[in-house]
Amino acid sequence: MLSLHQFYEKINTPEGKREIIVAFSNIDERDPNQADNFFQTYCVGQWNADRASVIYHQRDYIGRIDSYQDLLLLLKKNDKEKFNKIHKGTPYCFLGWLYFDIGDYEKGVFYIDLAILEDIRMHGTYWNKSPATRLLTLEETNGDVEIHKRLVKNIKELLRLEIEEYKKLTKESKLTSIDNFVKNGLKNPHHRTIVSSLYAYILQQESLQNLMKLKGEESGSIEPFLIHFRKGTIILETILKETYSSLSGLTLANILNDPFVIKDSGLKLLDSGKVGSTLEDLVKVLIPYFDRGTNEPQNKWITVAYRLRNVTSHGLPWSEIIDAATYKRLYQQILFSIFYIIDKKYS
C-alpha cells in the first residue's frame, strides 16, 4: 500500500497516472484476486487508530477518503465497462469504515452495501464471511483490522444498553440481541439496507447527543434531529412492511390499523386526534398524557413514532422544545417500537 503522500504524488503526475492505468488495464476482470491485489498496491490502507487517541494534525480521514474516491473516479473515467466488472470490494469496504468512523453514517451505509454487493457478485458463497458482511452480523476475529473490531464493539455496546432500557419497560420480553432479525434474509439487499440503516440510526444518536452539548442558550436549527427522527420512522415502517409483506403497498396508518396486524403484533395506534399537529403538541401534551395513562408501552411508542413521522414529513420547524432529554426520549420512542417488532416476530 501507499502512504498518502506517495499516492498524492502518483495520481497527480502524468507518469503516476499512466502507471495506475496500465496496472488497471492488465487486471483480468474475471479474477477478483487480481483486482484485490491492484487495490492493495494502489490504496492507502484503512484507518486503525481510535480517533480520540490521535493528535489533531495526524487525523487524516479526509485524505484517505479523497484518495480512494479519486482512484475510483480515475478508473471509471478511463474504462467504465472494465470498472463495472472488476471486484471493488476492498476500496468500498475501506470507504464504509472511514465514513462510519467520522460520523457520516449515510455514506458509510452506502459503501458497506456496495462492498457486500461486490462480494456476492465475485466471491460466491464466501460473501457472508467478508469483512463488510461481518460488520452487519457484528462478528469479529483476531485477524480483523482494528477499525472493524472497534466499530463492531461500539455497535454491540450501544445495542446492549438500549435493549436493557427497552426491557425495563416491557413485560415478558425475550429480546437479548437482534441477531436473529439481522441474519433473517441477509442476502436480500432490501433487508441489508434495513440492518445497516438501523445501526446508523443508533450510532447517529450518540453523535447528535454530543452535538446537543455544544449549543449555547439559543436553540438554533433542529434540522439534524428532525431528519434523524424521520430516518428512524422510515426504518420502522420498512420493517413493518417487510414483516407483513402482503400489506407492503399500504400506508403506515393502514398497516397499523389492519385487524390482523393488531392481533398478530399486539400494536395498536392510540387515539391522539385531539392533540395538535405540531412538535410542541407532541412533546408538551401527548407524551405527558400517555405517561399518566395505563396503556401498554408499545402502543404509546408506536403512536408517538407515527405522529413523529407526520411532524417530520411536512417541514423543518424551528423549535426550542428539543433539548438533550427530549431528543433522547423521542429517539427511544421510535427505537423501542422497532425493538418491540423484532422482539415479537424474530426473537
C-alpha positions, 0 to 999 in steps of 0.5 A: 500500500501507499502512504498518502503522500506517495499516492498524492504524488502518483495520481497527480503526475502524468507518469503516476497516472499512466502507471495506475492505468496500465496496472488497471488495464492488465487486471483480468476482470474475471479474477477478483484476486487480481483486482484485490491485489491492484487495490492493495498496491494502489490504496492507502490502507484503512484507518486503525487508530481510535480517533480520540487517541490521535493528535489533531494534525495526524487525523487524516480521514479526509485524505484517505477518503479523497484518495480512494474516491479519486482512484475510483473516479480515475478508473471509471473515467478511463474504462467504465465497462472494465470498472463495472466488472472488476471486484471493488470490494476492498476500496468500498469496504475501506470507504464504509469504515472511514465514513462510519468512523467520522460520523457520516453514517449515510455514506458509510451505509452506502459503501458497506452495501456496495462492498457486500454487493461486490462480494456476492457478485465475485466471491460466491458463497464466501460473501457472508464471511467478508469483512463488510458482511461481518460488520452487519452480523457484528462478528469479529476475529483476531485477524480483523483490522482494528477499525472493524473490531472497534466499530463492531464493539461500539455497535454491540455496546450501544445495542446492549444498553438500549435493549436493557432500557427497552426491557425495563419497560416491557413485560415478558420480553425475550429480546437479548440481541437482534441477531436473529432479525439481522441474519433473517434474509441477509442476502436480500439487499432490501433487508441489508439496507434495513440492518445497516440503516438501523445501526446508523440510526443508533450510532447517529444518536450518540453523535447528535447527543454530543452535538446537543452539548455544544449549543449555547442558550439559543436553540438554533436549527433542529434540522439534524434531529428532525431528519434523524427522527424521520430516518428512524420512522422510515426504518420502522415502517420498512420493517413493518412492511417487510414483516407483513409483506402482503400489506407492503403497498399500504400506508403506515396508518393502514398497516397499523390499523389492519385487524390482523396486524393488531392481533398478530403484533399486539400494536395498536395506534392510540387515539391522539386526534385531539392533540395538535399537529405540531412538535410542541403538541407532541412533546408538551401534551401527548407524551405527558398524557400517555405517561399518566395513562395505563396503556401498554408501552408499545402502543404509546411508542408506536403512536408517538413514532407515527405522529413523529413521522407526520411532524417530520414529513411536512417541514423543518420547524424551528423549535426550542422544545428539543433539548438533550432529554427530549431528543433522547426520549423521542429517539427511544420512542421510535427505537423501542417500537422497532425493538418491540417488532423484532422482539415479537416476530424474530426473537 
